[in-house]
């Protein structure tokens, strides 16, 4: 069990949260949610002892172990992938290292010989003989092939290093498991594997995530950080959304009832206050009126951007036709793929990480040249693109408003640009920030702003939800559902795909599967085939 008592966190004059007292109990899985910048990661660091709170205290149950998904991706570069995971159980790893050191010696002292007789029992009781097999199983579940396990951590890129660190914290089987954005850089298959593992996890789980599918599948409770406090709600993210809306509606109805009663009392007092026979009643009603209170709604830290994609040019019937296209780098990505994409199709490109989803999207959009075959675009096609890596698109030394102005109509007044950026949550001086100091979420919203200004009649998006908070994801999801034309997108967000896609391109080791239906239909079809 882990509890907080009257926790307050301030940075200068800014209060992130105050007087937070919550209890996280074993067997429950909590989704810690809130707007970007509200203090979720800071609260998580306070729980782990990495951040000192301004006031209050954190209490961890006696003999409880705590595991935290590390953000320092280079901390284990000198170790192999498998050993990095095994180090997630410090006591077992210490025994392993001592045992290896003893057995590597040519000659042993009497004391060392005696130690050899005892260490095997300790090592076995601690689970040492199955240590490497269990660590390997975690890594395979997260998408690693067995030939990689003995390689050094330096062979991995950031996303795969994060997977190893996730396996490391899971390997330790802590009583309290803290995960900050564990689904970042995971593909759909790995997310589903993690979901199943966490659903069986016997301890306390507290996770920060913007993945709605993950929160719905994993969480038994939602810890909502808003109004500078944390409130616990039973159920998953959808349950929380319904409960919070119902609570607000209930309060609005209660306020309406109070306002109606107040108006009736005021009318009586106004009419009869000067009437001697009614003066007593008027005075009584005045006392009742003074006691009435309309509860004000606190200003939520949650704000949703206003996103709408309006094509400037009508899209014709002919959109994209690909014939026998192929692409290889050191290895073949895909080959001999043909497809015809129509004017109202919503195509999700899915598959494991590193298998070529971004490459296929860029080839289909004309951003990359195919090694063979051809891509033919309709005469009316205008593509607006959201790239996964925006470093080439964004000018780091430019102010946000200056950069965005390039995509507006000629001579758009600054006041109009500011107003437009305000709808995308850039307030006041935020518009003058240099792009290199913008957060990941701000950069994503700036690129979405660019796409809206371009007014393309085809939208192509590569992992657009990676840096957005839940409110921005919901707003983007809704706006894309209203878009009348062709949509091509890469995503690992299960709900995003399930609510938008009408056609699936899955890239596999055996080629590209072109399925003419929704994600739910496609997964049901795959399950049926696997059973058969």
Buried (B, 14 or more C-beta within 10 A) or exposed (E): BBBBBEBBBEEEEEEBBBEBEBEBEBEBBBBBBBBBBBBBBBBBBBBBEEEEBBEBEBEBEEEBBBBBBBEEBEBBEEBBBBBBBBBBBEEBBEBBEBBEEBEEEEEEEEEEEEBBEEBEEBBEEBEBEEBBEBBBBBBBBBBBEEEBBEEBBEEBEEBBBBBBBBBBBBBBBBBBBBBBBBBBBBBBBBBBBBBEBBEEBEBBBBBBBBBBBBBBBBBBBBBBBBBBBBBBBEBBBBBBBEBBEEEEEEBEEEBEEBEEEBEEBEEBBEEBBEEEEBEEBBEEBBEEBEEEEEEEEEEBBBBBBEBEBEBEEEBEEBBBBBBEBBBEEEEEBBBEBEBEBBBEBBBBBBBBBEBBBBBBBBBBBBBBEBBEBEBEBBEBBBBBBBBBEBEEBBBEEBBBBBBBBEBBEEEBEEEEBBEBBBBBBBEEEBBEBBBEEBEEBBBBBBBBBBBBBBBBBBBBBBBBBBBBBBBBBBBBBEBBEEBEBBBBBBBBBBBBBBBBBBBBBBBEEEEBBEBEEBBEBBBEBEEEEEEE
